[in-house]
Amino acid sequence: MHATLVKKTKSNYQSINPFDNKLMESYAELDDKQLESAIAIADSAFEEWRKTSFEHREKIVARAAAIMHERAHEFAVPVTLEMGKLIGESEGEVKLSAKVIAYYAKNAKEFLEPHHLKPRTGEAEVVSSPLGVLFGVQPWNFPYYQLARFAAPNIMAGNVVMVKHAGCVPQCAIAFEKLWIDAGAPVGIYTNLLISHEQVNKVIDDPRNKGVALTGSVEAGRSVAARAGQNLKKSTMELGGSDAFIVLEDADLEKTVKWAVWGKMNNMGQCCVAAKRFIVVSAIADAFLEKFQDALEKLHAGDPMDKRTTLGPLSTEGALLKLLSQVESAVTNGATVVMGGKRIDRPGAFMSPTILTDIKKSNPAFKEEFFGPVALFFTVKDEAEAIALANDSEFGLGGSVFTKDVARGKDVASKIETGMMFVNHPTWTTPELPFGGIKNSGYGRELSSMGIQEFVNKKLIRVAPIDSSAA
């Protein structure tokens, strides 16, 4: 398609290439009548889908996974074009999404087997049944993976899903909906909604909708969770993070720095579980910082479609401007720029890798999430101070600790107030590991055997002897 310069439009759904900030395509939103039709189709589809066997669902869901895996590059291209992810990372995301889908196709039946209880008399079991139409509000930073981890378990559980995706990745949203049709799923099992923020409330309020899942900002989480709560509907929230990357004095410095670069710069740092606060014990702080800076300076900005490029653009011009504003505020309030902090002088939404130090607790940066290639660097005297600083955050999503003593690492991990902690590896995701946080990072879990339990009815079925007492 022919790219044109970005221009104002009424649509909230635009494909804008952040490599050159040119508009590729704009998409019309659904009107209220079209939205009503989509909800009705999904509700009708649920009534049939809930009756299907796990074996029937497995064939369709496994086929969706196979299609993604077989056509990984084809699916990856719109990710790179719409939000600037390096093409190799885009292909990796597609393959990860395929693994998530395949994981639930294979394991859902076992995860939802009846759980037999042992009452004093008679028998009892807890059975799982789907709730109905579920609504997801999903972000742009992992345009397929975020959808896969919401859709796959719930579709296998017998639910159907409707999704409002982020406005800057409409091609990815449309491609993921088409995936399910290509895999043989009935219309309405997975529905992409190009709707306004106002229409989000209409979907949440609709009695045919039975649950809400959001991945996004704290502000969006508060709004959507409040609306779901008003309607007495179950919700899960996966919100922001400010993950600590703790380096103890006995860490393997060379390997730890390599993981630090990966943990900070994967997806250009636009990841809820990216390493954001680097907390390093003073004995090795200077050496770590020098090596970390040297490694970041070697990153090469360029076209994210070129596999030789190691530094891509941020997702949008708006994302870049917000990050630059945060850095400026941090410096105004006393932070020191060790490197970077500026826009790269070239077309597109490029920012130089940045390290900030001297961040006092009174600095707004101390509490903020920096969603991009900005590392906050803290020096602490010892392990105890590292734990205290890591926990001094309104967020609680992930985190990591690096040490040659694994037992020590596990002990430190147990003391960090987050939903996930990794030892000798940055926080990351695989289908079999539960994903989610606490505090302002949200509630609920996705992935693993836990993720499929969030939106099913856990019904007790009790058989008691007819002559037994009421007690």
Secondary structure, 3 states (H helix, E strand, C coil): CCCEECCCCCCCEEEEECCCCEEEEEECCCCHHHHHHHHHHHHHHHHHHCCCCHHHHHHHHHHHHHHHHHCHHHHHHHHHHHHCCCHHHHHHHHHHHHHHHHHHHHHHHHHCCCEEECCCCCEEEEEEEECCEEEEECCCCCCCHHHHHHHHHHHHCCCEEEEECCCCCHHHHHHHHHHHHHCCCCCCCEEECCCCHHHHHHHHHCCCEEEEEEECCHHHHHHHHHHHHHCCCEEEEECCCCEEEEECCCCCHHHHHHHHHHHHHHHHHCCCCCEEEEEEEHHHHHHHHHHHHHHHHCCCECCCCCCCCCECCCCCHHHHHHHHHHHHHHHHCCCEEEECCCECCCCCCCECCEEEECCCCCCHHHCCCCCCCEEEEEEECCHHHHHHHHHCCCEECCEEEECCCHHHHHHHHHCCCCCCCEECCCCCCCCCCCECCEECCEECCECHHHHCCCCEEEEEEEECCCCCCCC
